[in-house]
């Protein structure tokens, strides 16, 4: 591709007792006769930590070094100031994070990239899963995936599959396992990689997944190596506990359409899986809170049929009274437990789904957290599902973790209903409650989490720790839990010699894996605790997690890896950061909420189709895009179902097509702004401004200088220049008049729209522009020359999409209506595809109001 040939790519995974050590090695050569930039792109599981990286160019190795984030940032910024930076190398997808680095190499030169990452494989639905993203982007002469697994307990099943695996490729996956060892290899030839005979496109594009499980002759397994231990707990053949589930569902206006349809679809499927011994109920919250039943209801066939009818009838309405919905659900569950309405030997769960932020009733998230934690009182877990990108995910995560649960983001894709159902399946079969794994306090230090509210069928509890005396070689553990019929209670013991015997025959096991497993798990749990912590506690957790990250060389949210390249090989420094799910969005949200006018959406046209600019203050940057539509089309720009404010714009065209380009330019020739609550409509054209209040109409021209104030409306017309409009307590708008020479052979007068105080609109606001009133974040990397030497291209990650964008300028006409001011921005092509929700034609409406 472009003179660069990847001639070798190997993914080598070694798994020992669920802990995976993965090395990706990619070798490339510049076949061209000039120096070229080579990119190394790898998508890693979100749960993994990068531990090492190096580039070898013509036999010389240049390593990455892991440093404290602030130290790395200063080194990176110093390089930026000298114009030497390769750009920030970080991005996030649904299941993965991307590591990207690039380097210039001379003609005929070779480069080898080697990346190492580690992760603890989690057990779900009875299997451990290892996920490998395969995307070489070209045919590779020597391509191989090799996975070696060693499990002291023995392996019971092993499978491998790929989303790109055809029938022809199925036979290439070689799979063997016996006793404690498993092996998988996948090594397609060049011809087997082709999408068709003689094609240059590669079929290798998708997910390669390995799943396995281990033998379980006992409910747990203890391993001791060099002063560290790991304890795996996953009992089988236990009777399932009855459960009491309350679903707290957001039905605010922003959930309308696809979101509520997918929620109904998921709930109907979940109702098919609820057992007859279970109790359940639905709490719905919009502006008001309503319940299906006043108490928890037993899942009899008759009640389930009635529940299905209720679910099919769920519709959206109002704002987001999250506090009211949560408290109603908690009170109901508390009443059922305290009144012995449900069995003492049952598992209680609250599952909340929301797509917005609280804005009715108690809307301060800190107050909601305090109330929820106090009401639950540690009695059962809370699971928060955040639908889409408008949620304050950080708040949902903090609240869930404080209440022994977890948060999960539900991505607004076509499979959202399956995501919801999949999460429910994970927690639908509780086997034990109040699980405690107790270790001798005088023997163990630095113990990871050892008490768990629930143990679910098909999962596994993992505890690791360090011996106070490094030479100690035995451990006794007391295990306690409450089951469906009686209490679980037993003692288990292990000594280091047993583990050592099991490991003697293994040549490929990487060193000190139990110590690294302990460090991985400890860092993961410290970072989790840190989310809900404040003040000194947060500082202590941060310091502890940072020290371990640096000691064991993990790229975590507290560390960065600085990649330094050799002189003459392009840009000098880049940073690999680990993104944090939801945190960047929260920071943006907090930033926006704390500043009036901080997010401005600018829509205007300049001798062409409607140009839109989205200013992103926290990036000190902007994104822009065009919409290409026929004259007469009406676009929905802003729609807020809560305040009742809508803004639509109608396109007009040139007087005729440009004879040079044969292109018909379009502009906003008419704007319609309405406030349903005030029964108010404002129509603006380049000729006149009309206000309709109920049945009364008032008209003005652009030759007037007007200041009009009446109930719910402030209108200021600046003669032949612009008008400023404020409706009720909603947002303010500026409409700029663009006048052209009357005898201009092509162009007509047109309008530009600018928003001010967008924070006055509700969280449910949407539309072509309104969707950007919610926090938005993006990452730019791989900046490289484009077709226009003055406008470089780059890769942008935004809304989990990877887009090719171009650096350019658009004009802001607020301060200079005649000439405008150039605003630099990243231009998104194809009518904003990948940036806007859906496609641009979704925003075409039938008329101005």
N, C-alpha and C positions, 0 to 999 in steps of 0.2 A: 504494500500500500504506500503510494507516494515515495517509492524508492526504498522504504524501510521494510525489511523482511524479518519477521519473528521466526527464527528457525528452530527454537526449542522452548517449550513451556511445560514445566512439571509441577504438579501439586502433590506434595508428599505429606501425608497425615499419619501421625502416630498417636493412638489413643491408649492410655493406660488408666484403668479404673475410672472411666468416664472423663478423664482430663485429656483434652486434645491439644497436641502440639503440631502446628501446621507450617510448612515452608513452601512458599510459592517462588519458583525460580523461572525467570523469563530471559531468554537470550535473543538479542536482535543484532542485525548488521545493516549498515547503510550501503545499499547497492548502487546508490547514485554517485555522481561525480562531483557533487558539492556537499558541504556540511548540511545536515538536516536535524530537525528537532524530533526526538523520540519520546513518546508518552508511555508511561507505565500506569495502567488503570487497574485497580483491584477492588472488587466489592466484597466486604467482609460481614459476617454476622454481627448484629448490633451488640450481642452479648460478649463478643471477643475483645481482648486487649492486644494491640500490637506490642511486640516485645523487641523486635530488631528489624533493621533495614540497612541494606548496603547497595551501592552501585559499583560495578567493576568496569572500568573503561580502559581498553588496551592493556589489561593486566594490572592496573592500579586500582585499589579498592578505596572507595569513599564512603565511610559509614554515617548513618544517622545517629544522633545522640539525644537521649531523653533527658529533659530538664524541667524544672518547675515552670509552670505556664508563664508567669510574669518575666522570668529570666529569658525564656525562649522568645517571648513577645518583643522584648527590648532588642535582642539580637536581630530578630526579623525586621523590626521597624528601622533599625540602623541600616540594614541592607536596602530597605525601601527608599530611605532618604538618599541613597547613592544610586538609585535606579537599578538595583541589582536583583530585585526580588522575583521569584518564580510564582508568587501568588500563594494564597492560603490553600492548602490541599485538604479539604474536608467537605463532605456532603452527606446527605442522609436519604435513604429510601425507606420503604415500608419495613422490610426485614433486614436491610443491610446499610452499611456505611461505606463510602467510597474513599479509598486512598489513591491519590493521584500525584505523580511527580514527572517532570520532563527534563530532558538534557539534550544539548546540542552535541552531535558527534560528527567527526570528520568523515569524508568519503572513504569507503572500504573499512571503516573502524567498526569494532564490535563493542556492545555494552551488555552486561549481565545485571539484572535487578534481582535482589533476593529479599523477600519480606517474610517475617515470622510473626505468627499470632497464636494466642492460646485461649482456650475457653473450657469451662466446665459444661459438659453436655447435660441438659435437663431431661428428665424422664416425663413423658406425657403420653397418656393413653396406652401405657404399658410398654413404651419403647423409648430408647435414647435416639436422638436425631442429630445428625451432622449435616449441615447445609453448605454446599459449595457452589458459588456463582461461577458459571463458565461462559466467558465471552471474549475469546481471543481477537475477534473482529477481522480475522483473516485466516487463511489456511496455514497450518503450522506443521512443518515436516516431522518434528519429533514432539508429539503431544501426549502427555500421560497423567492420569490421576492414579495415585497409589495410596491405599489406606490399610494400615496394619493396626489391629486391635488386640490388646491383651487384657483379659478380665480374669482375675484370680478365682472368681466364683464359677467361671465357665460360661460359655455363650450358648444360648438356646435357639436363637434365630438371627439371621443376618440378611438384609435385603438392600439393594441399591437401585435407584431409578432416576431418570432424568426427564425433564419436561420436553427436551429436544430429541429424546431417544426414539428412533424409528425401529421398525421390525428388523431392518438390516443391521442397525447398531446394537440391538438387544444382545446378540450373541457375542459382541466384543467385550461386554462386561463380564469379567472373570471373577467368580465369587467362591471362596472356600472358607469353611470354619470347622474346627474340631476342638473339643475340650475348651481350653482357655484362649485359643488363638483364632483370629479371623483375618481374612485378607481379601481385598477388593482391588482390582486393577481395571483401568479403562484406557486403551491405547489404540485409537483409530488411526488408520493410514491416511495419507493425503486424499486418496480417492474416496475413502469412506467418509471423510469430512465434507465432501462437496454436496451442495444442494441438488445438483444434477450433473450428468456426465459433462466433463470439460468446463464446468462452472468454476468461477474463482471465489464464489461466495461460500462461507462456511455454515454448516448446519449446527455447529456448536454455539448455541446461544440460548441460555436458559439456566435452570437450576438442576444440580446433581445432588441427590439426597441419599444418605446412608442411614439406615435404621437397624437397631439391634436390641436384644435384651439379654439378661443374664439368668443363670440358674438360681433359684431361691429355695434352698433346703431349710433355711432358717429365716426369721423375719428381718434379720439384719446381718451386716458384715463389717468387721473392724479390721483396719490395716495399720501397722505401725512401722515407720521407717525413720531412722536417724533422729529420734527425738520429737517426731511429729506423728499425729494419727489422723485418720479419717474414718468416720462412722456413717455407713449407708443404711438407712432404715426404710424398708418397703415391704411390710407384711402382706401376705396374700391370703385368699380364702376366708376373709372376714365377712360377716354379714353386713349389709349396707345399713347405715343409719337412716331413719326417716328424717326428712328435712322440712324446715319451715322457711319458705322463700317469699320475700316481698319485693316486687318489681316496682321501682319508682321511675316513672317515665315522663320525660319532658315532652309536652304537646304544644309548646309555644309556636307562634307564627312561623319562625324560621325553620321548623321541622316539617313544614308543609311540602307536598309533592313527594319526591322520591324517598326522602328520609323517613317519613311516616309510613310510607308503603313498605319499605324494607323492614322497619320496626314491627309492623303488623305481621309481615311474612315470618320473621324470626320468632315472634311470640307464639304464633300458631304452631310452628314446628316444635317449640319448647313445650307447649301444652301436650303434644303427642308423647313426650318423653317423661312427663311428670308421673311419679308412681302413686298408687292408690293410698299408701300410708303417709304421703306428703301433705302438708298444708301450704296454702299460697294465697296471694291477693295482689291486686294492681292498684297503685296510687298514681294518678295523673296530675301533673301540675303545668298550668299555663299562668295566667294572671291569678286564677283561683285554683284551689286544690280539690279534686274529687276522687272518690274511691269507688271500686267496683262493689265491694261488700264492706260492712262496718267492722267485721272481724276477719281473722284468718279462716279460710274455708278448706275442708278436707277434699282431696282430689278424687272424689267419686266420679264415675262416668257421667252422671247427670250434671254435676257441677262443672266438669270439664267442657261439656257441650255448651252450657250457659256462658262459660268463660270465653269460648271461641266466638260466640255471637257478640259478646262485649268487645273483644279485641277487633273484630271486623268493623265495628262501629266507631273506633277511635278516630277522632278528627282533631285538627290543630286549631288553637285559638289563643290570643292574648300574648302576654309577655312571659317572663321566666321567674316564677316564685319558687326557686329551688329550695330555700330554707323551709317554706311551708310544706312542700312535698316530702322532704327528708324527715322533718319532725313528725309528720302524720304517720309515716311508715315505721319509724322507731317506736313511737308511742304504741302503735298497734301490736308490734312484735313483743314489746315489753309486757303489755297487758296479757298477751297470750301465754307468755312464759311464766309470769308471776301468778296468774290465775290458774295455773296447771291445766290450761286448755289444750296444751300440746305436751307430748311426752318429755320427761326429764332426760331420757336417753334419745335425744334428737339433736340435729344440727341446724342452727338458725343462721340465715344469710340475708343481707340486703344487697340488691343489685340496682344501681342507679344508672340511667342513661340520659345524657343531656348533650345538646349541641351548642349551647350558649353560655352566657354568664349571668349570674343572678341580678335582676333589676327591678323586682317587686318585693314588697315586704322587707325582710332583713336582707340587704344586698351586700353588706360588707363581708368579704370572704373570711376575714379573721374572726368576726363574731359568729359566723356560721360554723366554722371549725370548732370553736369553744363549745357551742351549744350541742353540736352533734357528738363530740367526744364525751361530754358530760352525760348525755342521754343514753348513749350506747354503753358506757361504763365498762368497756373491755369484755362484754358478754358474748359478742359474736362479730364476725368480720364484715366490713363494708367494702364492696367492689364498685368502683366508679368507672363507667365506660364513657369516654369522650368522643362524640360523633363529629367528624369533620375538623376543620382548622380554626373555627371561631371560638372554641372553648378556651377557658383559662385552665389548661391542662395541669399546670404546676399546682394550682389550688386543688384540683381533683386528686392529684397524686398525694399531696400532703395529707389531705383529709382521709384518704384510704389507708395510707401507711400508719397514721395515728390510730386507726381503728382495726389493725391487724389484717388488713386486706391489701389490695393492690389496685392500681389504675391501669387501664388499657385504652389505647387509641383505636377507634373504629374508623377506618379509612373510607371516605365517601365514594367508593367505587361500586361497580355492578355487583360485587360479591359481599356487600356490607351485611346483608341478612345472614350469610354464611359465617361471617366474622362474629356476629352477635351470638349465633347459635353455637359456634365453636367454643367461644368463651364459656357459655353456659355448660357445655358438655364437660369442660375441665373441672367444674365445681359441682357437678350434678350428682356425684356419687361419694359423699363423705363416708369414711369407714370408722374414723376415730375423732374424738374431740379432746382438747386439753392434753396434748401429747407433751411429755417431759422426758428428756434424756439427761440423766444426772451423772456427773463425773466427779471423782474425788477432788474436792477443792484444794487440798494440800499437795496434789500431784500435778494439776493442770493449770496452765496460764493461757491467756489470749484465746479463750474459747469463742467460737462463732455462735450464732443464735442456736439455742438448744431447747426452746419451748415454742410450741406451735398450736394455734387454735384448732385447726382441722388438719387431718390427713385424708387426702382424696385418693380413690382407687386409680391405679395406673400411674401415680406420681411417685416421688421419692423424697425423703428428708435426708439432707446431708449436713453433718456437723464435723468440724475439724478443730484441732487444737494443738498446743505445744506442751511438752512435758517440762516441768520445772527442772527436773534432773534429766539431762540429755541421755544419760546411760540407762534410764529406766526402760525396761523392755516388756512390761505387761500392763494391762488396763482392765478394770472392771467397771461396767456401766449398769445403772439401774434404769429401766424403761417403764414408764407409766402412761396410761391413756384410758379414755372411756369409750367402750364399744356399744354396739346396739343392745347386747344382752347383759354384758357385765364388764368389769374393769379389766384392762390389760395390764399385767404386772409381771416382770421377770428381770433376771440379771444375766448379762452376757459378759464373756471374758475373752481376751486375746493376748498373745505375746508376740514379740518382734520376730522370734525365730520362725514362726509359722509363715509370716509374710515374706521373710527372707528366702525361705525354701521355695515358696511359690514363684519368686522372681529370679531365681538363680539362672534358669535356662534362657532368660530373655536378653538378647544382645542389643535389640533396637530400642529399649526403653530409655527415654531421655532422663537425665540425672535429677535427683531430688524432687520427683514429681509430687510427692505428698506435701512437701514444704511449699512448693509453688501453688498447689491446689488450695492449701490453707491461706496463702497470701491473697490469691485471687478471690476466694470466698469472703475473706475478711474485708478487703477493699470494697467489694461489691456491697456488703452489708453496711459498712461505715458510710459510704456514699448515699445509701438508701436512708439511713438514720439522719444524715445531714440535711436531707430535704425538709423534714419537719422540725428541725432544731433551730434555735435562735441563740444569739448572744454568745456567752463563753462556751456553752456546750457545743455550738456549731464550730467555733474556732478550734476547740480540742479535737473534734471529729475530723475536721479538715487537716489539721497538723498530722494526725495519726495516719490518715489515708494517704497524704502526700509523702510522708516518710517511707511507707511501704511501697508506694508506686515507684519512687526513685530507687529504693533498694533492690526491688525485683525487676526494674526496668519495664514497667507497664505504661503504655500510653492510656491514661485515664482522663476524666474531665479536669484533673488538677495538674496534669503534666502535658507537655508537647514534645514532639520529636523534631529537632532541627535538622534539616537535610542540607548539607553544605556541598556544593558542587565545585569541581576544579575550575580554575581560571581558564577563560577561553572556551568554556563549554556552556555558554549561554548565561542565564541568570544564576545568581549565586546561592541565595538561601530560600528555603520554603519551610513551612511549619505543618506538621501533621497534628491535628487536634481531634479529640473525640467529641462529637456532638452529643448533647444531652437531650433526650426526647422531651419536647414541650418547653424546655427552659428558655431557649432563644425566643420563642413566641411569647412567653410570659414577660421576658424583659422588654420586648418591643411593646407589648400591651401596656405594661406599667409606664413605660416612657411616654406613650401616646396619651394615656389617661391623665398624666401629670402636667401636660402642657396644652393650653388652649391654642388652637390653630396649628398644632404640631404636625398634623397630617393634612396635606392639601392635595386635592385631586384637581388636576388642570385639564380641561378639555377644550381644544380649539383647532382651527384649521388654517393652513397657510398654503394657498395655491395648490390644493390637493385634497385628498380624502381626509375625513376627520382624524386629527392627531390627538392622542391622549397621553398625558404625562402623569405618572404616579410618583409623587415625591416621597422618598423613604428617609426621614430625617436621621434615624439612628445610623444609617449607612452613609449619611451626607452624600446621597446619590439619588438617582431617579430611574424609573423604568418607563419606556414609552412604546406605544403601538398604534397602528392605523386600523381603521375599519373601512373596507371597500364594499360599498353597497350601491344600488341603483338610486337615482333621484326619486323622491316620493316615499322611500322607506322611513318608518318611524322607529327609533331605537329607544328602549327603556334604559335610561341612564341611572336613575336612583329610584328605589322603591322601599319605603319604610312602612310596613303594615301596622306598626305600633303608633307612630305619630300621625300616620295618614298622609305623609308627604310623598309625592311622586314627581319625578322630572323626566319628561320625554323630549326627544329632539327629532325633527323632521328634516331630511336631507333635500337640498336643492342641487341642481347641476349647473354647469357653465351654460352660457347662451348657446354654444355649439361645441363640438369636439375640437380639441387642438389639432390643427392641420399637421403640425410637426410630429406629434406623438400619437395621434388618433385616440387620445385618452379623454374621457369625459370626467372632469374633476367634480367632486361633490363637497358640499359644505352644510353646516347647520343653518337652515333658512328660517326655521321656526322652532321655538321652545315652548313647551307647555309645563307649567309648574302648578301643582294642585295640592290643597290640604283638605282632605275629606272631613276632618274634625271641625274645621272652620267653614266648610262649604265654600271654599275659595278657589278660584282658578285664575291664573295669570297666563296670558298668551303674548309672546314677544316675537315680533318679526323685525326686519331691518327698517320697516316703515312705521310701525306703531306698537304701542303697549296697551293691552286691554285687560282690565280687572273685572272679573265677574264674581260678585258676592251674593250668593243665593240667586235671585232673579234680577238683581241690579247690576248694570254694566257701566264702567267708567273707562274712557279712552284717553290716551296721551300720545303725542308724537315725540320723536327724538329731538325736536327743536325746543321742547319744553325743558325748563329747569324746575324740578318738582321735589318737595319733601312732603310725603303723605304718611300720616300715622292714624290708624284706626284699630279697633279691637283685633288683636292677633296679627297685625300687618304693619310693617314699616317699609316704605318704598322711597328711594332717593334716585331721581334721574339727573345725571350730569349731562347737560346738553351736548348732543352729537358725540358722546364719549362712551358712557357706560351707565348701568343702573345697579343699585345695591338693594337687595331684597332680604327681609327677615320675616319668617312666618311663625307666629307663636313663639314657643320656646325651642323651636327646631333650628336647623342649620341656617346659615346666611349664604347667599349666593351673589356673585358679581357676574353680570352679563355685559360683555364688551361688544360694541358695534364696530364692525370692520367695513368701512366704505371704500369703494374703488372709484376710479374715474368713470363718470356717467357714460362716456362713449367708449369704454373699454370693449374691445371686440370680443373678449371671451368671458371675463369674470363678472360676478354679481356681488352686491353687498351680502355680508353674512354675519353670523354671531359666534362669539366664543363664550363658554361657560366656565366659571371658576367657583369652587366651594370654599367657604370659610366656616370655622367652628363645626367641623363635621362630627365632633364628639357629642354634639347635642342630639344627633340621631341615635336610634336604638341599636342594640346588638343584632336585631333581625334585618337591618338594612341590607339590601342587595341591589342588583342592577349592574349594568356594564361598568359603571363607576362606583356605585354604592358598595360593591363587594370589597373595595379597597379601603373602606373606612374601618375595616377590621385590620388588626395587626398583620403585616406581611414581612417575611424575611426572605432573603435570597443570598446565594453564594456565587461568586464569579471566580473561575479559574481557567486555565488553558488559553490565556490571551495570546492571539497569534495574528499575523497579517491577513486582512480580508481582500476582497476583490478591489476595494477602493483603498489605496495606500494611506489615506488620511483617516480611515475608519476601520480599526482592527475588529476582528471577530473574537468571540469567546464562548465558553460553555457556562450556562447559568443553571443552577439548581433552584427551582422555585416550586412550591406546592408539590414536592416530590416528583417533579418532572425535570428532565434534562433537556435544555433547549440550546440551540445555537443562536447567539445574539450578536448585534453589531453596535459598536460605540458610535454615537452620532449626537446631533443637537436638534432641539425643537425650540420654538420661540414662545416666550411668555409675554403677552401683550398687556398685562395689567398696568404696568407703570409707563409703558410707551406704546400706545395703541397703534401708532403709525409704523414704527420700525421693529418693535419687539426687542426682547432681551434673549440671547442664546442660552438655553439650559442644556447642559450635557446630560445624556441619559443612555441607558442600554436599550436598544431597539429590539422588540420581539416581533418576529415575522409572522406571516400567515394569519392576519386578523387576530393577533394576540393568542394564538393557539398554545395551550399549555400554561398560559398565565391566567387567562380568564376561566371561570368555571364554565364547563360545557363548551359550546361553540358559539360564534358571534351571532348566528341566525336565531339562537334561542332568545335573543334580546329584541327581536323585531316584534312590534306590537301593531295592532290594527289601526289605532288612531292616536291623536295627540293626548287625549284624556281617557 
